[in-house]
Amino acid sequence: MSGSDRKGPWTIPPTFTAVAIMGGVEIDLTQARFEARETVIQAFALMGGVEIRVPEDVTVHVTGAGFMGGFENKVYTQGPPGSPVVRVTGFAMMGGVEVKPPRKPKKKARGEIEED
C-alpha cells in the first residue's frame, strides 16, 4: 500500500522483479547501465501499477498477462544491432503494467524546462 521507484544512474541486473500491491512502482531505465545484453523484468501488479520507462535505443518485448487488468506497451521499438533487449513479463490482476518511452521535457510558462 505504498510505492517505490528506481531512477537515475543505476545498474540493472539481467533479471529484475517489481511487485506492486495496492501501490505503484516506477522503474526508469533511461539512465541505467545494463549488466547484460538482455534484461527480463518480472512485473506483478495486484490492484496497483508498475510503470517502466525505457530509452529509445533498446528493443522491448512485452508478454505479460492480465486478469481484470493489463499490460500496455507504448514503445514498440527495435533498437540498433547489439543494443540491449528488455523483456517485460508477469501478471497484473486488477492493476496494470505500462511500458513507456522516456519523458520529454516540456516548457513552463516562464521559459523554464520541466520534465513530463
Secondary structure, DSSP 8 states (H G I E B T S, - for coil): --EEEE-SS-EE-SEEEEEEESSEEEEE-TT-EESSSEEEEEEEEESSEEEEE--TTSEEEE--EEESSEEEES------TT--EEEEEEEEESSEEEEE----EEE-TTS-EEE-
